[in-house]
Amino acid sequence: MVAIRAREANEPRILITDPIAQEGIDLLRYELPDAEIDVRLDLSPEHLMALIGDYTVLIVRSQTCVTEELLSKASNLQIIGRAGSGLDNIDLNAAIQHGVLVVHAPRGIVFAVSEHTIALLLSLARHIPAATSLMKAGRWDKHRFLGVELHDKVLGIIGLGRVGTEVAQKAQAFGMRVIASDPFVSARKAQQIGVTLRSKDEVLQHADFVTLHAALTEEKEKTRQKLLGTRELSLLKPGAYLVNCAWS
């Protein structure tokens, strides 16, 4: 009986509070056959605080906020897993103070977001949303929706991290010339992926298409500093297209 209790005490209890792919849940059950895995979506903060003390692992996406107050109730919590790249909904300082390890999946959505970005670029270039609406209304005027080619156009990327890099490589497959602004990326690194680094203002002035992939930093959130404001938008070329696929 003592051995059984000891084994049960060491078995992880995992709470999933935000929707994640079923493949991920199946993988957890395969890799951790002895774990107890509960999927409890749409919990109120009060309900979550009442439950969290029973779990050793918490898995979230962006909906659940992991606050200092919640962590103070999580007496057995050892790991917080963020199914995605952002950590802005988790109080990292509080997690450190409570000895809770925080892990995330920075490449988890890279391909999906980069492909979605290209889909939006094509939709804008070819006026697909407007053309679809007209077709549904039973009308068609192809001369209004000729659009433009991506080939030989300049794509400006603001934020050349994982997603921005994937977008650059996909855009080059369309024959686009890519320039980018990112203070944390070296000119050599950009050159390795065929991208020319410019200042943010220069990117806005020269790009035919601009796509955003910059994260919301703690400093910008505190100061409410805008990545693009009235001044920056006024720098765009007439007829330029802007896509915002930043995760925050």
FENUR-V523615 format. One record per residue. N is the residue number from 0. RES is the residue in one letter. PHI is phi in degrees with one decimal (999 if undefined). PSI is psi in degrees with one decimal (none if undefined). OMEGA is omega in degrees with one decimal (* if undefined). Layout:
# FENUR-V523615
N_RES_PHI_PSI_OMEGA / N_RES_PHI_PSI_OMEGA
This chain:
# FENUR-V523615
0_M_999_-40.9_179.1 / 1_V_-63.6_-40.4_180.0 / 2_A_-64.4_-39.9_179.2 / 3_I_-64.3_-43.7_179.2 / 4_R_-63.8_-39.5_179.3 / 5_A_-64.4_-41.5_179.4 / 6_R_-64.7_-42.9_179.5 / 7_E_-63.6_-36.5_-179.5 / 8_A_-66.3_-29.0_-179.0 / 9_N_-89.2_-10.8_179.9 / 10_E_-74.0_129.6_-179.1 / 11_P_-68.6_141.9_172.0 / 12_R_-111.7_117.8_-172.1 / 13_I_-111.2_128.9_176.8 / 14_L_-113.9_124.2_177.2 / 15_I_-110.0_118.9_-173.3 / 16_T_-110.7_-7.2_177.6 / 17_D_-125.8_154.8_-179.8 / 18_P_-63.5_127.9_170.9 / 19_I_-130.3_164.0_-177.4 / 20_A_-61.1_141.3_179.3 / 21_Q_-59.5_-31.2_178.0 / 22_E_-60.0_-35.0_178.5 / 23_G_-68.1_-41.4_178.3 / 24_I_-66.1_-42.0_178.3 / 25_D_-61.6_-38.9_179.3 / 26_L_-65.0_-41.2_177.4 / 27_L_-59.9_-44.0_-179.0 / 28_R_-67.3_-31.7_178.5 / 29_Y_-72.7_-45.3_-177.0 / 30_E_-76.0_-28.1_-177.7 / 31_L_-126.0_71.1_-174.1 / 32_P_-63.4_-23.4_-178.8 / 33_D_-91.9_-4.7_-177.2 / 34_A_-76.6_148.5_171.6 / 35_E_-96.0_118.0_-175.6 / 36_I_-116.2_117.7_179.3 / 37_D_-112.7_129.2_174.2 / 38_V_-104.7_110.3_-177.3 / 39_R_-128.2_97.9_-176.0 / 40_L_-92.0_156.6_174.7 / 41_D_58.9_36.4_174.9 / 42_L_-74.0_140.3_172.8 / 43_S_-72.5_156.3_178.2 / 44_P_-55.3_-36.4_-179.1 / 45_E_-68.0_-42.9_179.7 / 46_H_-65.6_-41.3_179.1 / 47_L_-63.1_-41.4_179.4 / 48_M_-65.0_-32.0_178.6 / 49_A_-71.4_-27.0_-175.9 / 50_L_-94.3_-30.0_-164.0 / 51_I_-61.7_-26.1_-178.3 / 52_G_-64.5_-17.0_-178.5 / 53_D_-89.5_-3.8_-171.2 / 54_Y_-115.6_149.0_177.2 / 55_T_-100.3_-19.7_-179.1 / 56_V_-135.2_136.1_175.3 / 57_L_-121.9_127.3_178.3 / 58_I_-116.3_125.7_-176.9 / 59_V_-133.1_169.2_166.1 / 60_R_-115.1_-115.7_-176.8 / 61_S_-109.8_-9.8_-175.5 / 62_Q_-78.5_-45.0_-177.9 / 63_T_-76.2_128.7_176.5 / 64_C_-98.3_121.5_180.0 / 65_V_-97.9_98.4_-173.9 / 66_T_-99.2_170.5_176.3 / 67_E_-62.0_-37.5_179.2 / 68_E_-62.5_-42.5_178.1 / 69_L_-65.1_-43.3_-178.9 / 70_L_-64.6_-29.8_178.8 / 71_S_-67.4_-21.4_178.0 / 72_K_-93.1_-10.8_-173.4 / 73_A_-90.8_71.5_-172.0 / 74_S_-67.3_-24.3_-178.3 / 75_N_-109.4_1.1_-174.2 / 76_L_-69.6_131.7_179.5 / 77_Q_-116.4_-32.0_-174.6 / 78_I_-138.8_138.2_167.7 / 79_I_-114.9_123.0_177.5 / 80_G_-107.7_125.4_177.7 / 81_R_-102.0_113.3_179.7 / 82_A_-79.5_76.8_-176.6 / 83_G_156.8_-170.6_-173.4 / 84_S_-98.9_-31.9_-174.1 / 85_G_-79.5_149.8_178.1 / 86_L_-125.5_16.6_-174.8 / 87_D_-70.5_-14.9_178.1 / 88_N_-95.6_9.5_179.5 / 89_I_-122.8_128.0_177.2 / 90_D_-77.8_95.2_-174.7 / 91_L_-65.9_-39.0_-179.8 / 92_N_-63.2_-41.4_178.8 / 93_A_-66.6_-38.1_178.5 / 94_A_-62.5_-41.9_178.1 / 95_I_-62.6_-44.1_-179.3 / 96_Q_-62.2_-32.4_-178.9 / 97_H_-93.4_4.8_177.0 / 98_G_70.0_30.7_-178.7 / 99_V_-103.2_127.6_178.8 / 100_L_-79.9_132.9_178.3 / 101_V_-113.4_124.8_177.6 / 102_V_-125.2_153.7_177.8 / 103_H_-143.3_-179.2_-176.8 / 104_A_-124.8_81.0_-173.0 / 105_P_-62.3_-25.1_178.6 / 106_R_-99.1_3.5_-173.7 / 107_G_-60.9_-35.1_-176.6 / 108_I_-114.5_9.0_-174.0 / 109_V_-58.4_-51.3_-175.7 / 110_F_-68.9_-39.7_-179.9 / 111_A_-63.0_-45.2_-177.7 / 112_V_-69.8_-40.1_-179.6 / 113_S_-65.7_-40.0_177.4 / 114_E_-66.9_-39.1_177.6 / 115_H_-63.4_-37.3_177.9 / 116_T_-61.1_-46.4_179.1 / 117_I_-64.0_-38.4_177.5 / 118_A_-60.9_-40.9_178.3 / 119_L_-68.6_-39.3_177.0 / 120_L_-59.5_-45.5_179.3 / 121_L_-65.6_-39.5_179.1 / 122_S_-62.1_-41.6_178.7 / 123_L_-69.4_-45.0_-176.5 / 124_A_-62.6_-33.2_-176.0 / 125_R_-107.2_10.0_176.8 / 126_H_53.1_39.2_-174.8 / 127_I_-64.1_-43.1_179.1 / 128_P_-60.1_-45.2_-179.3 / 129_A_-66.2_-40.9_179.8 / 130_A_-65.6_-37.3_178.4 / 131_T_-64.0_-43.9_178.8 / 132_S_-61.4_-40.6_-179.9 / 133_L_-66.8_-40.6_177.7 / 134_M_-62.1_-41.9_179.0 / 135_K_-65.4_-26.5_177.2 / 136_A_-83.3_1.4_177.4 / 137_G_82.5_19.1_-179.7 / 138_R_-127.1_156.1_178.4 / 139_W_-149.2_127.2_178.5 / 140_D_-137.3_88.0_-172.4 / 141_K_-62.9_-26.3_-178.5 / 142_H_-68.3_-23.3_179.0 / 143_R_-78.9_-17.2_-171.3 / 144_F_-124.8_36.4_179.0 / 145_L_-65.8_-38.1_178.1 / 146_G_70.5_-167.2_-179.5 / 147_V_-131.7_159.6_176.3 / 148_E_-84.5_148.1_170.2 / 149_L_-77.2_-28.2_-177.6 / 150_H_-56.6_130.3_176.8 / 151_D_69.0_9.7_173.6 / 152_K_-88.0_161.5_179.5 / 153_V_-97.2_122.0_174.4 / 154_L_-100.5_125.8_175.9 / 155_G_-104.6_124.6_-179.2 / 156_I_-112.4_126.1_175.5 / 157_I_-106.2_106.0_-174.5 / 158_G_105.9_90.9_-175.1 / 159_L_-102.0_52.2_175.0 / 160_G_-86.2_-146.5_-177.1 / 161_R_-62.2_-50.0_-178.5 / 162_V_-68.6_-45.1_179.9 / 163_G_-58.7_-38.3_178.3 / 164_T_-65.5_-42.9_178.2 / 165_E_-64.0_-39.9_177.8 / 166_V_-63.0_-43.0_179.2 / 167_A_-58.4_-45.2_-178.2 / 168_Q_-67.3_-39.0_178.2 / 169_K_-68.6_-39.4_-180.0 / 170_A_-64.9_-36.1_178.4 / 171_Q_-64.3_-29.3_177.1 / 172_A_-66.8_-21.9_175.4 / 173_F_-89.0_1.0_-179.3 / 174_G_83.2_19.8_178.5 / 175_M_-83.5_149.3_171.5 / 176_R_-94.2_130.9_-170.0 / 177_V_-114.8_128.1_170.3 / 178_I_-121.4_156.8_-175.1 / 179_A_-150.9_157.6_174.8 / 180_S_-125.2_123.6_176.6 / 181_D_-163.7_112.2_-176.2 / 182_P_-68.5_-11.9_-176.7 / 183_F_-101.7_3.7_-178.6 / 184_V_-114.5_133.3_179.8 / 185_S_-79.2_156.4_177.8 / 186_A_-61.2_-34.9_179.6 / 187_R_-65.7_-43.3_179.0 / 188_K_-62.5_-43.8_179.1 / 189_A_-63.3_-41.0_-179.3 / 190_Q_-62.3_-34.5_180.0 / 191_Q_-62.1_-26.8_179.2 / 192_I_-107.0_14.9_174.5 / 193_G_76.9_26.4_-177.3 / 194_V_-116.1_139.9_176.5 / 195_T_-100.2_125.4_179.3 / 196_L_-80.4_137.2_175.9 / 197_R_-138.3_168.9_172.1 / 198_S_-70.5_163.4_179.8 / 199_K_-60.2_-41.7_179.6 / 200_D_-62.8_-40.8_180.0 / 201_E_-66.3_-38.1_176.9 / 202_V_-60.4_-46.4_-178.6 / 203_L_-64.7_-36.1_-176.8 / 204_Q_-73.7_-30.9_-171.0 / 205_H_-107.0_-13.1_-173.7 / 206_A_-84.0_141.9_171.2 / 207_D_-83.1_-32.1_175.5 / 208_F_-130.0_138.0_177.2 / 209_V_-124.2_133.1_176.8 / 210_T_-129.1_139.3_-174.3 / 211_L_-103.8_130.7_176.9 / 212_H_-141.5_35.7_-179.5 / 213_A_-96.2_138.0_179.3 / 214_A_-78.6_153.8_174.8 / 215_L_-81.1_108.9_-179.0 / 216_T_-82.1_161.0_-179.5 / 217_E_-61.7_-38.0_-179.7 / 218_E_-64.3_-44.7_-179.7 / 219_K_-66.5_-35.2_179.8 / 220_E_-66.4_-40.3_-178.9 / 221_K_-68.3_-40.0_-176.3 / 222_T_-90.3_-4.5_-176.5 / 223_R_57.6_28.5_179.3 / 224_Q_-68.7_129.8_-177.9 / 225_K_-89.8_136.7_175.5 / 226_L_-66.4_-43.1_175.9 / 227_L_-129.3_119.9_175.8 / 228_G_-116.7_-163.7_-178.1 / 229_T_-59.2_-42.1_-178.7 / 230_R_-62.9_-46.3_-177.3 / 231_E_-65.8_-42.0_-179.6 / 232_L_-64.4_-30.1_179.2 / 233_S_-69.5_-16.1_179.6 / 234_L_-80.2_-17.8_-177.2 / 235_L_-63.5_144.9_176.2 / 236_K_-64.9_147.1_174.3 / 237_P_-57.3_128.9_-179.9 / 238_G_86.0_1.8_178.1 / 239_A_-69.5_155.1_-179.1 / 240_Y_-111.3_142.2_-178.9 / 241_L_-125.5_127.6_178.1 / 242_V_-121.2_128.0_178.0 / 243_N_-109.4_102.6_175.4 / 244_C_-116.9_24.2_175.3 / 245_A_-68.4_146.4_-176.2 / 246_W_-81.5_-13.3_175.6 / 247_S_-137.2_none_*
